[in-house]
Amino acid sequence: MRVGMYYNNKDVRVEEMPKPVIGPNEILVKAAACGICGSDVLEWYRIKKAPLVLGHEMAGKIVEVGSSVTKYRTGQRVFVSHHVPCNTCDYCLNGYHTACDTLHSTNFFPGGFSEYIRVPEINVDRGVFVLPDEMSYDKAVFIEPLACVVRAQRLVGIRPGQSVLVMGSGISGLLHIMLAKTLGAGRIIATDVNKERLKTAKQLGAEVTIDAREDVPSILRKVNGGKLADLVLVCTGALPAFKQALKAVERGGTILAFATSNPGEDLPVPLNDFWRNEIKLMPSYGNAPVDAVESMELIRAGRVPVEKIISHKIPLDDIQEGFLMTATGHDSEGNNSLKVIVELDNAL
């Protein structure tokens, strides 16, 4: 079978690998589509394990089931979670599924950018979701990234009427904007350095957009009734954005680190100010099966119109170009790129 083998962001090759052989408790999925995630091009994170087949936003059709599998059958269209929790450790039992050791060590094989994927027993048990008939594969690839956003906004306890500042209007930022709007947020403000992304942010629900290179806290007060933001969602790994977030949150508000910085970068926090003003600073990573279920229903019902942020659909042969588009934010002709989807089998 053919796979997209990652060596680095500028070296992703279409290579041949043996088709996986499944065990009695496993299933084999023929991939139809897989989205390229921003974390796929996080080179410092990925290159240490290279070469490998990436891709975790995968949807396809079951073509083979193990002899002991009774829950699924061939021909079913599915989304498959790459990481799944154990559901029994202290972390899981206390609601911190993404801190679970099992979640950090599970994956399907070899990766979503391949023609066939072997789904291990534990993923079959709690990480396979049958797609609604009306959901296309292109929409299904958003189940995982939206599930991460669902979890994040649940953790911060977003409430109707809150002012929300989304810092970074890439894919995760745009998903946060759309979900916050769906959940009844008040004024939504978005930042970015890319004018095209700010334009898209406004189209998808941001009431106000701000160039991130400006004095964001000052502008925020002008457009938000003299107040800073009740909820600040940091969706870019740029350290200046994190520093800006510390100055953009209202008293009693929350800063959510949805993105992460580069290794070794520290963020000095004005602890005394945060203590006096009861400001919370928290991260969110990944998603659990319950978040995937909610995400799939939000997409099915059209509550989060994910199709609006698909900018490019490419065949596996063009996966190198897809990685460059995702890493740089534009294609070879200079057009803005948002979500890039690798379509592996249009016939499914």
Rosetta blueprint (number, residue, H / E / L):
1 M L
2 R E
3 V E
4 G E
5 M E
6 Y E
7 Y E
8 N E
9 N L
10 K L
11 D E
12 V E
13 R E
14 V E
15 E E
16 E E
17 M L
18 P L
19 K L
20 P L
21 V L
22 I L
23 G L
24 P L
25 N L
26 E L
27 I E
28 L E
29 V E
30 K E
31 A E
32 A E
33 A E
34 C E
35 G E
36 I L
37 C L
38 G H
39 S H
40 D H
41 V H
42 L L
43 E H
44 W H
45 Y H
46 R H
47 I H
48 K H
49 K H
50 A L
51 P L
52 L E
53 V E
54 L L
55 G L
56 H L
57 E E
58 M E
59 A E
60 G E
61 K E
62 I E
63 V E
64 E E
65 V E
66 G L
67 S L
68 S L
69 V L
70 T L
71 K L
72 Y L
73 R L
74 T L
75 G L
76 Q L
77 R E
78 V E
79 F E
80 V E
81 S L
82 H L
83 H L
84 V L
85 P L
86 C L
87 N L
88 T L
89 C L
90 D H
91 Y H
92 C H
93 L H
94 N L
95 G L
96 Y L
97 H H
98 T H
99 A H
100 C L
101 D H
102 T H
103 L H
104 H H
105 S H
106 T L
107 N L
108 F L
109 F E
110 P L
111 G L
112 G L
113 F L
114 S E
115 E L
116 Y E
117 I E
118 R E
119 V E
120 P L
121 E H
122 I H
123 N H
124 V H
125 D H
126 R H
127 G L
128 V E
129 F E
130 V E
131 L L
132 P L
133 D L
134 E L
135 M L
136 S L
137 Y H
138 D H
139 K H
140 A H
141 V L
142 F L
143 I H
144 E H
145 P H
146 L H
147 A H
148 C H
149 V H
150 V H
151 R H
152 A H
153 Q H
154 R H
155 L H
156 V L
157 G L
158 I L
159 R L
160 P L
161 G L
162 Q L
163 S L
164 V E
165 L E
166 V E
167 M E
168 G L
169 S L
170 G L
171 I H
172 S H
173 G H
174 L H
175 L H
176 H H
177 I H
178 M H
179 L H
180 A H
181 K H
182 T H
183 L L
184 G L
185 A L
186 G L
187 R L
188 I E
189 I E
190 A E
191 T E
192 D E
193 V L
194 N L
195 K H
196 E H
197 R H
198 L H
199 K H
200 T H
201 A H
202 K H
203 Q H
204 L L
205 G L
206 A L
207 E L
208 V E
209 T E
210 I E
211 D E
212 A L
213 R L
214 E L
215 D L
216 V H
217 P H
218 S H
219 I H
220 L H
221 R H
222 K H
223 V H
224 N L
225 G L
226 G L
227 K L
228 L L
229 A E
230 D E
231 L E
232 V E
233 L E
234 V E
235 C L
236 T L
237 G L
238 A L
239 L H
240 P H
241 A H
242 F H
243 K H
244 Q H
245 A H
246 L H
247 K L
248 A L
249 V E
250 E E
251 R E
252 G E
253 G E
254 T E
255 I E
256 L E
257 A E
258 F L
259 A L
260 T L
261 S L
262 N L
263 P L
264 G L
265 E L
266 D L
267 L L
268 P L
269 V L
270 P L
271 L H
272 N H
273 D H
274 F H
275 W H
276 R H
277 N H
278 E L
279 I L
280 K E
281 L E
282 M E
283 P E
284 S L
285 Y L
286 G L
287 N L
288 A L
289 P H
290 V H
291 D H
292 A H
293 V H
294 E H
295 S H
296 M H
297 E H
298 L H
299 I H
300 R H
301 A L
302 G L
303 R L
304 V L
305 P L
306 V H
307 E H
308 K H
309 I H
310 I E
311 S E
312 H E
313 K E
314 I E
315 P E
316 L H
317 D H
318 D H
319 I H
320 Q H
321 E H
322 G H
323 F H
324 L H
325 M H
326 T H
327 A H
328 T H
329 G L
330 H E
331 D L
332 S L
333 E L
334 G L
335 N L
336 N E
337 S L
338 L L
339 K E
340 V E
341 I E
342 V E
343 E E
344 L L
345 D L
346 N L
347 A L
348 L L
